[in-house]
Amino acid sequence: MSRWVMVADLNRCVGCQTCTAACKHTNATAPGVQWRKVLDLEVGEYPDVSRVFVPVGCQHCAEPPCMHVCPTTATRQREDGVVTIDYDLCIGCGYCIVACPYQARFKVTDPTQAYRQKRMPQEWKNEQPERLGVAQKCTFCSDRIDHGLVNGLTPGIDPEATPACVNACIADALVFGDIEDTSSNVSQLLAENQYFRMHEELETEPGFYYLWDSKSDKNEWDSGREA
Amino acid sequence: MNGINPWLQTHWDWRAAGNFITGGCGSGLLLITAVATLRGGPVTELTLLSLALVLVGLALVWFELGRPWRFLHVFFNPHTSWLTREAIVAMPLLALGLAAASTGWLSLLWIAAIAGIAFLYCQGRILVAAKGIPVWRTPRIMGLILTSGIAEGCGVYLLVIPWLEPETMGEIYPALLTLLLILIGGRLAAWWAYRDSLKDKAPKAALEVIDRSSSIFIAVGHIAPTLAVMLAWLFPEARLVWGVVAGVLAALAGWFIKTVIITRAAFNQGYAVEHSPARGGGKSGPGTKPGWE
């Protein structure tokens, strides 16, 4: 069985937010809602300071706290690891939002628009009434995955079967694929690089991996720490 | 747009806090009502008051729902959701409580009181399961929720009983004052254990809110009621006044700290990177956890 995961190469990400825009364009999320976004972090202390760009969103955890707390079973996990929300079951209690340690979930109670006074034509066209008053988040573009698989395509390789944020990434920093397949793009990247997952101490087993250095170039900082 | 430091969650607001306040206090009051029957305490009015408090809490949660008319869906996940379990436990609690109030049968009241404790337990577990909020998810919050709910219930009992049953008050009041002292002592120990468990386990902003509120909680909810109980023992003619003061302060402090924990200190987890990347010809380095250092 496949287990779809996302890999973000922090060495490559330039913080351009193209993935953020692509996600909003594809999923027609409301103003203020970002299923995918890129953090701009400052690391270190003056004068030894650097910037790190970190793509974040739903981590499609193997042990998703949002699913366990959901009183309605609206939040579920597919066999391929994708965590989904059934908008028709959700009561909008917000419990999943406070249970998610990645701040990946949103709830919009009233229709919102980019310009306060006027609703733009595309906002009328992309109205999403089923999302009002319920929890929403990144779906890993599961509709694209499913459509691709039905048509014999490979998610993460064929753009039609790949999440929009990955397709849009200008630096190839975002990679999507099947971690259960040892020859897949993501498996190879994880084999060749050092990586971490965010907030691993919370035992959510996120499906989002961050590459920070290659394995061949074991860095001085890490060697020093081990010593 | 939210930044990179942990920010205060606003999805559970005063309405959610209201459920923890009135639901917890109502459950506690039901237990104290059952205990007080051992010394001839009344059943009907106080049981009804307990149920009313629990119902107010549930109503407040209903007002918080984004899709309130789907509320029956809340019963769909008893396997893992403590919110579902709380809703399920509320059913026998309300039914048995109503039956006890209408018949006066003490056995029903005791079973309802046990359901009330289960309800209170569910409330604590609801918070522990919320992994996204560091000041909620510590298991030590269980002790605080349980002891505070019962102490608040005892406080409300001390407030109400003089007006309700002045003739039986002499029997119950001294014992209840002692019970209140034990309960707030337990709550204080639970508070210290809870605060200790947050050390290095919550964002800086959350800890600042907790620490700012701590002295008020300890002074108003523990030191002042203890003094009031002592005065009630020293001056039997003014026992009623000091008893009411002790009860009201013990209850108010519990409501205060629950409001703080649910709405003011509920900063989310925020973000973290374990390592900064090498990027180009540079070297990788340590990571960062904004808002925690």
Interface residues (C-beta under 8 A of the other chain):
Chain A: D9 L10 N11 G32 Q34 L39 D40 L41 E42 V43 G44 S50 V52 V54 V56 P65 M67 H68 V69 C70 P71 T72 T73 A74 L89 C90 I91 G92 C93 G94 Y95 I97 V98 A99 C100 P101 Y102 Q103 K107 T109 L132 G133 V134 Q194 F196 M198 H199 L202 T204 Y210 L211 W212 D213 S214 D217 N219 E220 W221 D222
Chain B: M1 N2 I4 Q9 H11 W12 V61 E64 L65 G66 R67 P68 R70 F71 H73 V74 F75 F76 N77 T80 S81 W82 L83 T84 A87 I126 A129 A130 K131 G132 I133 W136 A266 N268 Q269 G270 Y271 A272 V273 E274 H275 S276 P277 A278 R279 G280 G282 K283 S284 G285 P286 G287 T288 P290
